[in-house]
Amino acid sequence: MYLLGFIGVGSMGGALARAAASATTPKQIILSNRTPDKAAALASELGCAASDPKTVAAASRYIFLGVKPKDMADCLGQIAPVLEHRQGERFVLVSMAAGLDTAAIQTMAGRPWPVIRLCPNTPVGIGKGLVAWCERDTDPADAPALIAAMAGAGLWEQCPESLMDVASVIGGCTPAFAYMFIEALSDGAVACGMPRAQALRYAAAALEGAAALAQQDGRHPGALKDAVCSPGGSTIQGVLALEKSAFRAAAAQAVTAAVERTKQMGK
């Protein structure tokens, strides 16, 4: 019997598997994927087992469903007979599919099996991730045991299911937005004569430091921004340029557009 089993090791499933291997004995982890060679390669790298989805479903306490929302019904349909044979055993379905709530997972699985829903992001693979989670029909010990086994992922925070679509965007999509910002900042630095590699290092390090300070300081981001803007200085001129281009409105609209799409994917 394995503690953690993964059905699907794409970008998100693979990142979570890496996080699991950093906090849990790899021998307690089993992987599967639609392309078996992909699961086998990652299993070899991490030192864990690889097999097919039905074996994962039959032999894992926590069964991670790392498939796209449109493929979830098919995935659960394939493993439903295996789950039926486990009736009376303790296992939990762990979904990371955007837009699909816990009730939908239970419906697709054919029974109200215990479900934990995760909204992770790709930085979990290096231990710097954010994982919002909620649960349905679980035992009190299920979520704490999972979080302990996945402690290497980063920050875990329980979230009301009504806000999980928003959490999946502000956590899961934000890295993409941040990468665009890093690239744009480096473009500006390159235009001013800095080599590309150096510009990327500086932009990424500056964002990392700013994010860490925002988490630890406790002040409103506007106050932190004001603290950098000296009267008549260069920072305030850059801020005004961003405001002229509707920077904050564009960022807010990116979130609302992504949330709307997430809700559509769950229908």
Secondary structure as UniProt FT lines:
FT   STRAND          2..7
FT   HELIX           11..23
FT   HELIX           26..28
FT   STRAND          29..32
FT   HELIX           36..46
FT   STRAND          49..50
FT   HELIX           53..59
FT   STRAND          60..65
FT   HELIX           69..71
FT   HELIX           72..85
FT   TURN            86..88
FT   STRAND          92..95
FT   TURN            98..99
FT   HELIX           102..109
FT   STRAND          115..119
FT   HELIX           122..126
FT   STRAND          129..136
FT   TURN            140..141
FT   HELIX           142..149
FT   HELIX           151..153
FT   STRAND          154..158
FT   HELIX           161..163
FT   HELIX           164..172
FT   HELIX           174..191
FT   TURN            192..193
FT   HELIX           196..217
FT   HELIX           221..228
FT   TURN            231..232
FT   HELIX           234..244
FT   TURN            245..246
FT   HELIX           247..265
//
